[in-house]
């Protein structure tokens, strides 16, 4: 109470004297001291500690739940993978024969329709045969003359031989008769050969087709001088019921096929498959028939670094035309039970190629793998993965090695059970 009265009196003073007056009045007042015993100090400290703990509990930050990144995973698959190579090929007829005039003469007739199918032995052209027929007739007459002379000398020999035995003819007469007969017999053989040659040349005036196939247009008009001194090529006949496809492969393709024990051009009974080709037509449609590789050149062309490969393909409808270029797809190898992964799951950098593998505890592992050839949207993995593992196919851009994730199976959208 006394202290309150002092404050009231101090407030009534002027402001400049209030501070000095208040100090004088406070000096006159007795000091108030409060003493606490040990029990009171203990309870005060306990209350202070409780207040501090309560303040810490009230002011501490609430725990924040860590959201694991969700990634899409896919189990490692195994399947039989066919590996193909694509090349530029050229169609070639199984047989391509040039019809040429073997004797000289004027072309008289043409006995076929251009572009049609002709049979083997069918007469195509007639060359003026009169000169060659006259030569054949002359050879025939000379043969008859030689045969007549042979008969005469034979009779002379038969008459002289008994006379010689009776000593009515000399040895010289017998020798002359024998020589005359043998000379006449030789002349007969020569004339027979001349007649055969003349008849053969005469037959060349009738030009026949050596094979069955489709014939081209004529290269010489009627009345043209053909043969050795003139135009010799008359037409061409193409047999294209079966065609051959020629294409070139690189030496690297050859080494890869040898590494897999695949010998192009040779049949292997231990394999379940044979190297075959398919071709693409000009309208980008696929030809319905396949062709088997039956030949591979044993040497590499030093100018191009490639070697020639040939395949035979049926062509019953004559859709493939000789001389036509086409795209060739060749089956190079079949990998059985190969490990394949989507190409989008593979990351490539200077150190190599790697994928993210999700372990059973949902921790991702950055694993380097050895890649094989690509097949469509997949890549064959030679080493680095096992069949029972899961790989990340979506969301790997936000991952680092050792990070825990929430994996979601791509096919079923189910979360993989985590191991505690």
C-alpha angles and dihedrals in degrees: 000000000000090000091053092053089052092053091050092052091047092053090056092057123091115273095246093054098038097088094049093045093048091055092052093049093046091053090058094053118091117246118254113220126184119203123194127198125227096266091053090049091051093051090046092052090046091052091048092051091048090051091051092049091047091050091050091049092048097044100040115111117255115249113260117221112235111230112216116221112255114228132181114237136187131197117248107261132207124204143147106274124198114211118207136187126206124217142161112258138184126218116234128183118247088233127016115179127183115216107218134176109249095189131045119250147102118295107243108174144007114211103190142063114248116252094017131120115268128191129231111274094018114143111245107169137017119211119197101278101186098098093046093044089054090051090050091050090050091051090049091052093049089051091054090049092051092049091052091051090048091054091050095050090046091055092047090053091049091053096047097047095068091044090053090052089053091047089245093118130043128241089251092059091051093048092050091051092050092048093048091052095048091047091051091049090051091050089053090054091049092049091048089054092048090050092049091050093047092049091048092052089047090054089055088068086072104064112206133189112256094203140020115259147092117314126217128225117289118269095203130050125228111278094028119134106245134177136060094338096039142025107334103177108081103166143321131245119208126197105200105158083111120027134195123227116209121196138153130240129197124247088245091060089050092052092048092051091048090051088059092044092249112146109194113221094023126095117232119198092195092067124079090214139043128213106265135171137219124198133212120224127224092267090055092253120133119248108242097227130072128219129213122225107243103166140035123181110247093218137053122238104243091208096058104017091232137108128218123252126189133198132183120225132182116245106182095154094043092236092141112070123205112254093027120135119224143166113262124206112196126194103229102173145347116222109204118212092355121173109243130184131183113269090230091063094060121088119196126204138153093282092053139268124317142176133200113249120198112220122212090262090059093251116135122229124201104223128183116222137189110240128215130192123319121247113191108301094345135079127211113234113212098186139002105054136078127210096245097055132101124226130198113249100169130034099021092128090078096048134099130190112281096017119142114233141177104244120209118194109237097220101045104019089230122145114241112243111254122226113231 
